Amino acid sequence: MENNLRININDFYVLRVLQAFQYDLRASKALELISQQLTDDLFNYIEPSFFEYNFLVFKTFDDRVILPENLSVNITMNKIDLLYKNNDVIIQVFDDKKVLLWENIDYLDLFNHDDVLIYKYFETKESFFAKKQEIEISQKSGSQFSNEFSELEEQLNNYKLHKIRHSSCPLFNDAWNCDKRIFFKGGGKDIPEKFMQESLHNFLKDMSIFKGEFGQLESTREHNLDAAKPVDIIVRWEKSNRIALIEIKWLGKSIHDNEFKSTHNNARAVEGYVQLKDYFELAKKDYPYKIIKCYLVVLDGRRWKTNESTVSIKHDYGMHYANQEIVLEEEKMFHKQYKNFAEPIRMFAEPICS
């Protein structure tokens, strides 16, 4: 087997594929080629988690064409058409990098051939088929070959648990008015927002998953979105055409000189989600050939039964909102209407209770 196989040979599914073909070198080459095409090319135009139909990529060992060639389209130099597909897609790849595409045809005969390796993605299930054996690919979420968004979501969850819950991030900790973490700071331009934006921006910027240009924390307006206020964070990946839009909202109260400056509750989060929808509509126009996903991050510092003189808080009052998720009206549940929207991610920041 060649040393330049692009996938980790320790992955169980790789071994099972090769075992099914009795370690035939042609199977190794087919597995390498399909993996390379998916990772470096095809999944730059189709985001599998957005795609609602069958998506198949196959390789015959001798490069013969099995399906009716007269019904195919050669997309070797024009894969951008994949962005707009909304039905079953079947693709054959070749040693010379040629790519043929069929749509909505009967492809079941493919599974009867012993010298064909087939990759299939449908409804989050990802498999290889080798000699009539279905070999599922094990992964936590998303695709083994296209995981930009799932990796970002994993990092956002890490940020929630390890940086926000106990205000372990020094930048985010600076947003609090006192060390008991009851109220946020107020009394200045973009206070406490700037601390929160800088916190998440720096956390993501340090992640090794982002190899290319990282979206600006500031001044995205002039070269990204034609909006009155720029989206808080834009993440771009160097080797794929993904873009993530991240809007940050905070809940709770800000105080300055013993006076409340702002009070934000559930309605503030809903407002942020609607605002993100506007950003999405603008981004689709600015980036027609990009795959976009939108994230609302809600930093929740709500405390129960507080007033301007509160300097300590009981556990029941401080943790009252710990498990109270964002409530959305049905028409504003964009994550159920659009594949491009994640459900709002609420991150509760715990106070130090007396």
Buried (B, 14 or more C-beta within 10 A) or exposed (E): BEEEBBBEEEBEBBEBBBEBBEEEEBBBBBBBBBBBBBBEBBBBBBBBBEBEBBBBBBBBBEEEEBBEEEEBEEBBEEBEEBBEBEEBBBBBBBEEEBBBBBBEEEBEEBBEBEBBBBBBBBEEEBBBBBBEBEBEBEBEEBBBBBBBBBBBBBBBEEBBEEBBBEBEBEBBBBBBBEEBBBBBBBEEEEBBBBBBBBBBBBBBEEBEEBEEEBBBBEEBBEEBBEBEEBBBBBBBBEEBBBBBBBBBBBBBBBBBEEEBBBEBEBEBBBEBBEBBBBBBEBBEEEBEEBBBBBBBBBBBBBBEEBEEEBEEBEEEBBBBBEEEBBEBEEEBBBBEEBEBBBBBBBBBBBBBBE
